[in-house]
Amino acid sequence: MIPAAASPVRLEASVDPRLSRWMWLVKWLLAIPHYIVLFFLWIAFVVVTVIAFFAILFTARYPRALFDFSVGVLRWNWRVGYYAHTVLGTDRYPPFTLADVPDYPARFDVVYPERLSRGLVLVKWWLLAIPQYIVVGMIVGGGWGDSDDWRGAGLLPFLSLVAVVILLFTARYPRQLFDFLTGLARWTARVAAYAALLTDAYPPFRLDQGGREPSAASPPPADPLAKA
């Protein structure tokens, strides 16, 4: 079997060994300060992406400082989603930082590209990504902005609710659901990074499940469920 090629977009996660049965009921409330910060960060993210568009078009490079900011916003969003809605795999409150936090159970990163295609920047975020947008729409339901909302009709919000209901009654987070949910979040993150011009690597039509990135160059956070 040919191993999957390593993606420049890396999303990893591990589940707390002792998740609270009920805390998921209030995490959305506890995360309100993060929502406020993310509101402004996403506005800045859009502005930075527009600036990066022209920078890539004329120089074939994504300015490193802007790149790190955009990756940081996506990283922050993933940590908050993992805590409050998307997977709910940790009770540890997300840090208020754009930087990577190695010991936090939800991590995100994108390998910095030394050069990007000037031609692709004109079409990849709207034309080439259309098939991926259709898939992501089915994953998150109701559009990009509702990816962390259980009222959406997508797989991710519905199955995350199923997972925490099982947790409520059994005190155990179902391993297979964790693997599947993380795979869906990983697919969405790859598409987001591609559409945001952070990489020219087209997202594979492949569901890489589990908390570990396939063919990852460095070890991911330890997964307590591996011994369950």
QUIUR-V164028 format. One record per helix or strand. SS is the DSSP state (alpha for helix, beta for strand). FROM is the first residue (numbers start at 0). TO is the last residue. If there is no record, write none. Layout:
SS:FROM:TO + SS:FROM:TO
This chain:
beta:8:12 + alpha:22:24 + alpha:26:29 + alpha:31:58 + alpha:63:83 + beta:105:109 + alpha:119:121 + alpha:123:127 + alpha:129:139 + alpha:143:145 + alpha:154:169 + alpha:174:194 + alpha:223:226
